[in-house]
Amino acid sequence: MKTTKKFDCVQMKREAAKKIFEETAKMSDRQLIAYWRKKLDAMRERRKTP
């Protein structure tokens, strides 16, 4: 029996990876470090807020 999924985790992961690749494709090493630090800081801020 085949069921239809409302949410596809693999598809979401692939779309996120594609977006990040497109955003970072032409960045230098320093720019990449700054990019990921900014993303990490944003994640930490979201975790602080209840």
DAPETA-V114943 format. One record per residue. RES is the residue in one small letter. PHI is phi in degrees with one decimal (none if undefined). Layout:
# DAPETA-V114943
RES|PHI + RES|PHI
This chain:
# DAPETA-V114943
m|none + k|-102.3 + t|-111.1 + t|-94.6 + k|-90.8 + k|-85.6 + f|-138.8 + d|-115.5 + c|-62.2 + v|-64.6 + q|-63.2 + m|-61.5 + k|-62.2 + r|-65.2 + e|-65.0 + a|-65.6 + a|-63.2 + k|-63.7 + k|-61.5 + i|-63.8 + f|-59.3 + e|-64.3 + e|-71.3 + t|-111.0 + a|-55.4 + k|-106.2 + m|-84.8 + s|-78.3 + d|-59.2 + r|-63.9 + q|-65.5 + l|-62.6 + i|-61.6 + a|-63.3 + y|-59.0 + w|-72.0 + r|-64.1 + k|-62.4 + k|-63.2 + l|-64.9 + d|-61.7 + a|-63.5 + m|-64.3 + r|-63.1 + e|-64.2 + r|-63.2 + r|-71.1 + k|-68.7 + t|-79.7 + p|-71.1
